[in-house]
């Protein structure tokens, strides 16, 4: 099966600093990558969609200047949370879709805690 | 009315039981249907994916799609304690939206030994 990795799995940072999360498709080329946020006991909330080499498309209400997404290659996308605040603490999950495929494969998630 | 409705449970069954999980949806443009399993503090794991109506079987799992009723199901046979997790249905329309997924809220399943 298709494998997606995320790094780091858990990060703690101080308020005001920036944090970068990496998402990699290990055994397929990811035409499209998605970034989600999940709060405890809730379903996934899509933050943005990115196609390789293009600017990300953000969902309504998601601050594009705060959550910077880069999809520079067919196997790597990054999410940078800039000037993080405690309310940004959450579980961030990426997913990837290969060319000519409709299903998404998810990474294991990154738990961000901002103190 | 939400686009995708899924009973959040919780659902508790004894080991070996047949589990039935369901979702209904309102958007007739949905053509691609998926079921994910999510353990606590982990990313969702793709269990089954189907296009349009019909049945698909993989081991102990069977996915059914009835587009005329806008109703999808996941059956788990011979359920095991390791199946205890949250099950999410998800669906998307055509590729024009990059196959963006719309999720149900998830059903929390506990299989008791």
Interface residues (C-beta under 8 A of the other chain):
Chain A: X1 X4 X6 X32 X34 X42 X43 X44 X46 X49 X51 X91 X93 X95 X97 X102 X103 X104 X105 X106 X107 X108 X109 X111
Chain B: X32 X34 X36 X41 X42 X43 X44 X45 X46 X49 X51 X88 X90 X92 X95 X98 X99 X100 X101 X103 X104 X105 X106
